[in-house]
Structure formats: structure tokens, C-alpha cells
């Protein structure tokens, strides 16, 4: 028996050809590979000392510090303003390990310094079990002043040095002397790359999903069985671990000294601006925010040099730079509160869907 012939009014099922665009993913992989080749090979060979010391090294270290703060604030939703304090803990812990236990490799010193900072960060994260929001910011701000005070008053942390300013020890890793700007850049780049890869896997794991659940609604997270206290303390500990390693690199590879005043409150605000501008809850946004923080003052300084020839005094130029910098941050936050990472994601989506857009 033959099947009935379809009538004109019968519904039809359309199965369009599935549109797939592998080019953006392949292009992204190729771009990342090219950036890695340039960063690890071309930059150390052809970069001058100014670019390595004054721009690239602080850019990478601040990106790493922003990553650490983003773990606890952007993903776990716990506000913190003590990043510079935890950076100083990592720097002093690593320094004392290198001085008092000279046989340890540099990688082990950095890891142990990060673990010590993680323990300190978990202690200062205990108030998050009871308070949140503005009050939590105040409690983490107390860490900033307490840590600076104890490193200034207790001479043991400075190896009984009366000057208070310690010269960074010579760095060696696997028999490789890290005594040139290119070598220090490669050290910072290697550590930053490893930690960013691990953080990317971490935020996509079960713990990362717990952090985001606590950030979005901690009451609902508690109802579904997420241990709120342990999740928050893990966020503070892992965040402080990354920030502590960033602090050690900041002291050894960039400043060349270990001193409490090198980790002041201004540095904490810089790290906070990095995650706000780059995008909270974004791993790649830390690079964008750090680039904004590092490069914009340089551009403003060059523009100020042109204005100085007109007759504007140097003090007025410094005030104009601060005003312009603050104004740009405010305008940017109003126009794009999700940060530069959101702009990049929007551009990627438009590039991916461009054949379907009118």
C-alpha cells in the first residue's frame, strides 16, 4: 500500500545545513601560538632593557596579582583590599627561605612562599564567614596596615637588617643565573604562564562552580549543600597563594629590593583597578586590565612632555595626569562595567557570526 501524497497544506520540516565556523577557533589557536613564540623567543632576543624592566615585567606581575584577586573577588564574590599586604608576605617569606635555607631551588622557594601566604590569607579570610560587603573590605584593609607594621617593627623578617631595605638575593634556577633583564623577564613569563593555565582549569572545575554559586547567591548555595565556609576560605587561600608568588616576583624581578613601603595601599588599589577594568570573573581580562594600568600612565607622561613645552608647570602636569587617569576609569566603568574582556568577547561574537548579520 502506497503512502498518501502530501498536500499543499501539510506541514513541512526544514532541516537546514548546519553552519559551522571552525575558522575562528583555528585562528584563535594560531594567534595564541604566535603570541607565545613572540613572548618566549622574539621579545628576549630583540627587546631592550627599558621595555623589559619598566613595562613587560611589571605588566606580567600585575597581571598575576590581578589573577589572584580575581579568584577571590571576581569568582567567589569576596571583596578584598589587602592585595599588597599579601604580596609583601610572599616577598618576605620567599626572601627568608632563600636566606635561611640556601639549598632550596628557586621554584621551591616560590612555592613555599606562596603556601605561607595562602595560610596568612586564610586567616584574614576568617571574617568572611560572618561579614560581607563593605565590612569585609574594611577587615581586609586592616591586613594592609598590620602586615606593613609587623614587617617594619620585627627585625627578624628583615634578617636583622637595620636599614629596612633589603637587596634582593641573586636568582638562580637549575644552574641558570637570572641576572639580566631578559632572564628575569623569562622567569616572570614562565611562572605567570603556568599559574594562568592552572587558574583557567581551576575556575572551570567543581570548585570554580562552587565559588560562582556562592558569589551569585550564598543562601541558595547553602541550600543545595555547598559548604560555604570552606569554599570561602579556599578562595582566600588560593588567591593569596597566587598573589604571594606575584609579590615575590615584584620584589626580586622588578624592584630589586624587599621593603614594606614597596607594597603600599596604592599598589592594592592598582590591583583592584586591574580586575575592574579588565573584567571581574575573567582570566584573560587580567592581562587587559594590567596593560591599561601600565601603559596609560606612560602615554600620559609622553603627552605631558608635549604640554610642558607650552609652559605648564611640572606639578600641574602631575595633577592633570591623575585627574585624567581617574576620569578615564570612571567613564569606562559607566560605559562598560563588565570590563575590557566583555568588549573583546563581543568583538569575537561579531566576527564569528558576521556571515549571518545584515
N, C-alpha and C positions, 0 to 999 in steps of 0.2 A: 504494500500500500504506500503510495507516494505521499510525501509531506505536503501540506497545503502551501500554496504560493502566498508570499507575503503581500499584503495590501499596501496601498499608498499611505494609509493612516497608521500602520503598525509602527511601534517604537523601534528605533534603531540604536544599536550600541556602537559608539565610535571608540576605537582603540588607536589613539594617535601614537606615532612613533616616539618612543621615549627619548627625550632630549638629554643628552649627557655632554658635559663640557669638561673633559679631562685636562684641557689646556691650562686653566688657572692653577690646578694643583701641581701639574708638572712645571709650570712657570714659577710657582712659589718655591718648589723644591730646588729648581735651578738657581733662583735668586739667593736662597739661603746658602746653598753650596758656594756660590760665587762670593757672598759676603764672608763666609768662613775662610776661603782661600785668601781673600784680601786682608782680613783681620790677622790671620796667623802667619802669613808669608810676606805679603807686599808691604804692610804697614811697618813691621820691624826693620825691613830692609831699606825702605825709602823714607820713612818718617823721620823728621828732625827732632831734636831734643825738646824743643818748645811744645810741639804738638803732643809728644808722648808724655812729658811731665806735667804740663799745665792744662791739657784738655782731655786726652784719652784716658789716662789713669784715673783722674777724679771722676770722669764720666762713668767709667765701669764700676768704681767703688760705690758711687752714689746710686747707681742702678741696683747694685746688690743690696745696699741698705734699704732702698725703696722696696725691693722684693720682700725683705724680711718684714717691714712694716705692713706691706700689703697682705701678708699671710694672716696677721692678727686683726687688722682693721678692715681691709677690703673683703676678705673671705670669711673671717669669723665674726666681724662686726664689733670688735672690742677696741674702743678708741684709746690711743696711746700717744703720749707726747714725751716719751723718755728715750727716743732712739739714740741720741748722742750719748746718754749715760750708758746704755748697753754696748755701744761701740767702744767707749772707754774701758769698760770691763773686759771686753775681748782683747783690746790692745794691751792692757796691763797684765792680764792673765797670760797671754802669749809671750809677752816680754819676760815675765818671771819664769816661765817654763824654759825659755831659751837660755836665760842666765843661770838658773839654779839647777837645771837638768840639761847640761850642754850636749849630751849624747843623743837626744831625740832628734829625729828628722824634722824638717820644717813642716811637712804635711801633718805629722802627728801633733806638733805644737799648735798648729792652726785648729785641728780637730778638738784637741783637749781645751784650748781656749774657747772654742765655740760651745763645748759642753758645759764649761764653768759658767759662761754667760747664760746658757739655757737654764741652769739651776737658779741663777740670780733672777732671770726674767720670770720664772715660775713663782718665785717668792713674791715679787712685786705684782704678779698677776692674781694673787690670792684675793685682793679686794674685789675683783670682778665677779666673785661668787656671790657677793652681796649687793654691789652697786653697779651702776651702768651710766652711760652718757657723760654729762659734764663732770659728775663726781669722779668717774673713773679717770677722766683726763687729769683732774687735779691730783689724784693718787699717783699716777704715773709721772706727773710733773715733779712730785716730791722726790722720785728716784733721781731726777736730773741733779737736784741740789745736794741730795745726800751723797751720791757717788762722788761728785766733784769735791765735796767737803772731806770725805774719808781718804781720798787719794792725796789730798793736799796735807792733811794732818798726820796721817800714819806714814812714817818714812819707810816702813818695811816694803810697801808696794813699790817704792822707788829705789829699792836696793840700797837704802840708807844714803841716798844721794841728797845733799843739802840744796842743790841748785833747783830741784823740782822739774828740770827739763832734761830728759834722758835722750841720749842719742840712740837711734835705732841700731840694733846689732846687725852685723853682716849676715846677709842671707845666702844660704847655700841649700840646694835641693838635689839629691842624688849625685853629688860631686860637681854640680853646675853652679858656678858663682854668679849670683844675681847682683851685679854691681854696676850695671849700665842701665840707661833708660829703657832700651829695648828689652833687656832681660826682665826688668821689673814689670814692664807692660805685658810681656808674655805670661809672667806669673799671675798677674791680676786677671788677665783674659782667660787663662786656663781655669782658675778657681771659679770665676764668675760663670763660665760656660757650664761647668759641672753642676754648680748649685742651681742654675736656672733650669737645666734639664731635670734634675731631681725634683725641683719645685713644681714643674709642669706635670710630672707624673703624680706628685702628691695631691695637688688640687683636683685631679681627676679620679682620685681613689675614693674609697669609702670615707676616710677621714675628711677629705675635702668636702664631700657632700654633707657630712655632719656639720662642718663649720658653716656652710651656707645655710643649712637648716636653722642653726642657732642664730645666725645673723638675721634671717628673714623673720622668724617668729620663735623665740626660745620656748614659749609656753607650748606651742604645738609640737616642737621638737621633744620636749619632755614627755608629752602625752604618748608619742609613738615609741618611747623607750630609749631615746638618746641620752647618755649620761652628760648632763650639761656642765657640771663642774670639771670633770676630767677633760672634756672637749675644749673648754676654755683654757685650762692650764696647759694642755698640749699646744694650743695655738700660741700662747705666750712663750712657751719653751722653744718651740721650733722657730718662731720668729726671732727670738733673742739669739738662737744659735747662728742663724744667717747674719744677723746684724753684728754679732760679736766677731765673726770672721771678717766682715766688712770693716769693722773698726781696726782690727789688726793690720789689714792691708792699707787702710787710710794712714795709719801711723808709720808703718815700715816702708811702704812703696811710694807714698805721696808726701807726707810731711817730713819724714826722715827723723822725727822726734816723737817721744811719748811724753805728753804733758796733759794735765787735766783741762787747761784752757783751750786746748786744741779740739775739745769736744763740748763746746758750749751750747747754750739753748738755741742760738742761731742755726746751728747745724741740725738740731731736731726739727726746727721749722722748715729748713730746706728739704729734709727727707719727707716731711708731711706734704709739702707742696708738690713733690715729685709724684706721689701717688694720687693726689687730687688732680693735677694737670694731666698726668699720663692716663689715669683711669683706675679707679678702685675696683678690685676684683678682676684685674687683668695682669697677666705675667709680662707680656710684651710691652704693655703700657709703661712699665718702669723705665725702659730704655728711652721712650719718647719724653717722659717727664724729666729724666736726668739730662737729656740733650737740651731741653728748654731751659733748665736751671743753669747749666754750664755755659751754653753758647750765647744766651740772651745778654748776660752782663758783658761779655766780650764785644758783642755787636754794639751795645750801648756805649761802651768805653770808646770804641772807634768813632761812633757818631759824636761823642763828647769831644774827642780830639778835633773834629771839624768845627764844632761850636766854639772851642777855645780860641781859635783864630779870629773869631768875630769879636771877642772881647769879654766873654762870660768868665767869671772867676771860677777857680777850681772847686771851692766849697759849694758854690751854686750848682756846678755840674754834678757833683756827687748827690746833692739833694734831688736834682732833676732825674737822675738815674733811678733813685729809689722810688720816686713818685711814679715815673713811667713804668717801672717794673711792677709795682703794686697795682697800677691801673690796668695793665695788660692781664694780670692774673684775675682781677675781678671781672673784667669784661669777658674773659674766656670762660670763667665759671658760669656766668649768666647765659652766655650763648650756647655752650656745650658742657653741661655739668657732668656728663659721663666721661669726659676726658678725650685726649687725642686718640686713644685706642678706639673709641667709638667712631671717630671720623675715618680712621683707616679701615675699620670694618665696613662702614657704609660705602666707601670707595671700592672695596673688594666686591661687595654685593652688586654694585652697579656694573663693575667690569665683568662679573660672572653672568649677569642677566642682560647684558647690553643687546643681544640679538632680539630679545623679546620686548624691549622697551621702545616706545614710539619715539 
